[in-house]
Amino acid sequence: MVKRRVRLTFPEELYSEPIIYNIGQQFNLVTNICQADLMGDQGWVILELDGKDKSIEDAITWAISKGVRVNTLSG
């Protein structure tokens, strides 16, 4: 098991989509929201992902395919 922190940036049209819930359920990951902000036309979340490395990679790929910008954070 590994932990990875990412910053997810959402366009306004994805506000009502359960992206974080789906990441946890579909990819068997534990998600922890560390920080978040919603600003008019976009929002962002600092999210800690805990699980298998392959599952984390698959979840990131899936989120990007949905229109979420994903940046890996160090530390």
WOURQUI-V818614 format. One record per pair of residues at least 6 apart in sequence whose ideal C-beta (glycine too) atoms are under 7 Angstrom apart, sorted by the first residue. I is the first residue (numbers start at 1). J is the second residue. D is the distance in Angstrom with one decimal. If there is no record, write none. Layout:
# WOURQUI-V818614
<<I & J & D> <I & J & D>>
This chain:
# WOURQUI-V818614
<<1 & 50 & 6.4> <1 & 51 & 6.2> <1 & 52 & 6.7> <2 & 53 & 5.1> <2 & 56 & 6.9> <3 & 48 & 6.0> <3 & 49 & 6.9> <3 & 50 & 4.8> <4 & 49 & 5.1> <4 & 56 & 5.4> <4 & 72 & 6.6> <5 & 46 & 6.4> <5 & 48 & 5.2> <5 & 73 & 4.3> <6 & 47 & 5.5> <6 & 49 & 6.5> <6 & 60 & 6.8> <6 & 70 & 5.5> <6 & 71 & 6.5> <6 & 72 & 5.5> <6 & 73 & 6.3> <7 & 44 & 6.0> <7 & 46 & 5.5> <7 & 71 & 4.5> <7 & 73 & 5.8> <8 & 44 & 6.5> <8 & 45 & 4.8> <8 & 47 & 5.8> <8 & 63 & 6.4> <8 & 68 & 5.2> <8 & 70 & 5.8> <9 & 42 & 6.1> <9 & 44 & 4.7> <9 & 68 & 6.8> <9 & 69 & 4.2> <10 & 19 & 7.0> <10 & 42 & 6.3> <10 & 43 & 4.9> <10 & 68 & 5.8> <11 & 42 & 5.8> <11 & 67 & 6.0> <12 & 41 & 4.8> <12 & 42 & 6.4> <14 & 66 & 6.8> <14 & 67 & 6.0> <14 & 68 & 6.6> <15 & 43 & 6.6> <19 & 63 & 6.3> <19 & 66 & 6.5> <19 & 68 & 6.2> <20 & 31 & 5.4> <20 & 45 & 6.9> <20 & 47 & 6.5> <23 & 29 & 5.9> <23 & 31 & 5.9> <23 & 59 & 4.7> <23 & 63 & 6.6> <24 & 30 & 6.8> <24 & 31 & 4.7> <27 & 51 & 6.9> <27 & 55 & 4.5> <27 & 58 & 5.7> <27 & 59 & 4.1> <28 & 51 & 6.0> <28 & 55 & 5.8> <29 & 49 & 5.1> <29 & 50 & 6.4> <29 & 51 & 3.9> <29 & 55 & 5.7> <29 & 56 & 6.5> <29 & 59 & 6.0> <30 & 50 & 4.1> <30 & 51 & 6.3> <31 & 47 & 5.9> <31 & 49 & 6.2> <32 & 48 & 4.2> <33 & 45 & 5.9> <33 & 47 & 6.0> <34 & 46 & 4.4> <34 & 47 & 6.9> <34 & 48 & 5.8> <35 & 46 & 4.2> <36 & 44 & 6.8> <36 & 45 & 4.4> <37 & 43 & 6.4> <37 & 44 & 5.8> <46 & 73 & 6.9> <49 & 56 & 5.0> <49 & 59 & 6.7> <60 & 70 & 5.2> <63 & 70 & 5.6> <64 & 70 & 5.7>>
